[in-house]
Amino acid sequence: MNELDLVEWIRRMAGGDHRLVLGIGDDCAVYRPKPGEDLLFTADQSIEGVHFRAACPAGKIGERALARALSDIAAMGGHPRFCLISLAAPADSAWIKAFFRGLLRMAKRTGVALAGGDLASAGHVYCDVTICGAVERGRALRRDGARPGDSLWVSGRLGKSWERRIEPRLELGRELLGRATACIDLSDGLALDLHRLAKASGVAAQIDRVPLARGATMERALHAGEDYELLFTLPPARLGPRGTTRIGTILRGQPGEIRFQDRAIEPRGWNHFAVAPTAGACAHRNP
């Protein structure tokens, strides 16, 4: 199968979307936003040997590639509108089709349209996902709104295995609009991502407890990343939505300082520019 045939197959699989004036098949997609909304844009890379091993099933790679980027849209309370997928992979049409089947399963579940992208042949797999989302004008959740006295909350349990399915917290993100003072998604570890939120807000933070996934260690929950849960702050008297857990408090102090059970901890997490040891059969990320 040649590139034109693959693109046509992907176009048929993706289907149409009423929000796209023009989708796959032209030089650019055309999207017409609604009045009164801000557009959100994010990009996320998935690289063989960094984010996954070659042995990982193609469909799982595609599903996770989209899910990871959707988590950024969730962190800002947005609705995903469309995605652009740039994929470089060995010239194996069966593998590429399996990749897009997995990606499109996630797209269907989360209501995001595949609007286009780029295909290329390469010796190793590289994927870049760009997503456009939307939120009511001026209401996007941000990292810089936490204030001393706010409570600190997280969705789900932390330290989960990389092999498990990512479920972007899109509904929770939208539920937090007008309620949360700050929000970030947990992709690089609780300690590092909380440091980022606290530094952006000009505050310090105290972690009192961490809800652990079954079999997880505290080290993994604090520093390993890949949880893709939402970390958010609320005004002092407000309770978090059902299914979320209060884990600490925002404090006055050195911006970005993190304390765990009254002890300062290093904001350590996943770092692309540090040497990463090997991991499991599919995963290849460690702090």
Secondary structure, 3 states (H helix, E strand, C coil): CCHHHHHHHHHHHHCCCCCEEECCCCCCCEECCCCCEEEEEEEEEEEECCCECCCCCHHHHHHHHHHHHHHHHHHCCCEEEEEEEEEEECCCHHHHHHHHHHHHHHHHHHCCEEEEEEEEECCCCEEEEEEEEEEECCCCCCCCCCCCCCEEEEECCECCCCCCCCCCCHHHHHHCCCCCCEEEECCCCHHHHHHHHHHHHCCEEEECCCCECCCCCHHHHHHCCCCCCEEEEECCCCCCCCCEEEEEEEECCCCCCEEECCEEECCCCCCCCCCCCCCCCCECCCC
